[in-house]
Amino acid sequence: MKGFRSVGAVLAAALALSACLAADDPPAAVSPVTSVEIVVDGWQDLEGSATGYWNAILAAELTAGEGAGSRIVIQEGIPSTMTAREHRDRRVLELEGRGIEAVAIGERMIDAAPAAGLRYRQVNRTSETWYTVKGGLRYVIHLESEEGAREMSPRARDVLAHLQIRR
């Protein structure tokens, strides 16, 4: 009987470990493929994997003028019943729980859908994360300032008014 208990304990430990490892994997997008287009000049495509974000459907960098070096990354939509504001508020609390100062920066429309954003400082960039829920899918839009900037340039932020999300 003792042998069965130790096998059971080893099996339970292996299952627990595999559950922990699976939880660290990024969630897979379960929506149909979405395309996003920037309909304003000055942005050049980046290799999505170079950004460090999983499931990127758009990655681009502002190439010249004010805010040059700013980047935008949009992650594939995943089904959601929460509002953009609820997603934003949850992320603010999560970042603050990790000791990162995050500030809710308001709401706006992105491609005719409500969006809510937050701002926080990384080591060498200011970041804004915008959540929008469109057609039952939550999209995460990461906007990063050029290196060394304490604020997002208005020209870089203007890209949010020029996005088209299509399923």
N, C-alpha and C positions, 0 to 999 in steps of 0.2 A: 504494500500500500504506500509505503514511503516513496518508492520510485515513481509512482503515478503522481504524487503531490509535487515532486521536484520537476517532472516533465511539464505538469500543468503550470507551475510557476514560471518556468522558462518560456513556455508558449505564451502565457499572459504578458510577460515582459517583452517578448518579441512583437506581439501585437500592439502593445502600448508604444513601443519605439517606432514601429511602422506608421502608426497614427500620427505621431509627432512629426515625423519626416514628411508625411503627406501634407500636413497642415502648413508647412513652410513653403510649399510649392505655390506659385502664383495662380490665382483662379483663372480658369480658361474662359474665354469669351464664348457664350452660348448663343449669341444672336447671329442672324445672318450678317455677312460681311458688309461693313459700312464704309462708305468713302467720304472723305472730308476734303474740301478744296478751299484754299485761300484765294479770295478774289480781289487781291490788291497786290501791286507790284512791290518788289524789294525783298521778298522771302525766297530762300533757296532750300530745296529738300536736303535733309540730312539722312544718313543711314539710321534707321530706327533703333537698331541694336546699339549704336554708339551713345544713345541717350541714357541707357540704364533703366528704362521703363519697359515693362512687359506689355505685350499686346498693343504696341503703338500702331495706330492707323495713319498717323501723320506726324512727321518730325521735320521742322524747318528752322532756319536761322535767318535773322534780318542781316542783310549783307552790307548795307552802306547807309551813311547818314546818321542822324540822331538815333541812338539805341542800337547801333550796329553791334552784332554779337549776341543780341537777345535771342532766345530760343522759345519755340512753342512745341509741345508734344501733346497729342490727343490719344487717349487710350480707347480701345474698342468698347462699345457699350455693352453693359450687362443688364439683365432684367432687374427692375427695381420698382417697389411700390412706395418708396419714400420720395419726398420732395427734394429739390435741389438744396433748399435751406436746411432740411434735416441732415442731409449728407454733409454739408459744410459744417454745421454745428457739431456733429459727431467727430469730424476730423479736428476741429479746433480743440475739443476736449482731449482727444487722443494725443495731439502734439503737446498740449500743456501738461498732460500726465507724464510725458517723457522729458519735461523741463525745457521745452522749446516754446518761446513766446510767439503765439499765433493770434492774429487779429482778424475778426470778421470785417470785410471791407464793403459789404453791401450786396445789392442785387441789381441785375440788368437782364436784358434779353440777349440771347445768343442764337442766331438763326431762328428767330420767332419762338423760342422756348425760354421759359424762366431759368435764370442761372444765379447762383450765389457763390461768392468768392471769399477767400481768406488770403492773408499775406503773412509771410514769415521770412526770416533771414537765414540763409545758409552761410557757409564759411566765406564765400567770396561773391555771392549773388543774392539779390532779393528775389523771392519766389512768390508767385500768386498761383493758387490752385482754384479753379472754377469748376463747379458741378452743374450740369444741366441734365434734365430728364426730358427726353424727347421720344414719343412713341413707346413709352413704357421702358425705355432703356436709359441707364445712367451713363453719361460720358464724363470723363475726368480730363480737364484741360489744364496742362501745366505751362505756365508762362514764366520764364526766367529772364532776369535782366542781364545786360552785358556784365562781364566780370568787373568787380570792384564797385559797381553802382549801388548806392544806398536806397535809391528809388527806381521804380519802373518808369521808363521813358513813356510819355504820352503816345509817341509814334509806335512803340512796341505794343502797348496796350490796345491801340486802335485796331490791331489785327482781329480782336474779338468781334468787332462789328462787320468783319469781312469773311466769316466762315460759313460754309454751306455743308451741312451734314446730311448725307443721303443713305438710305437703306435700299 
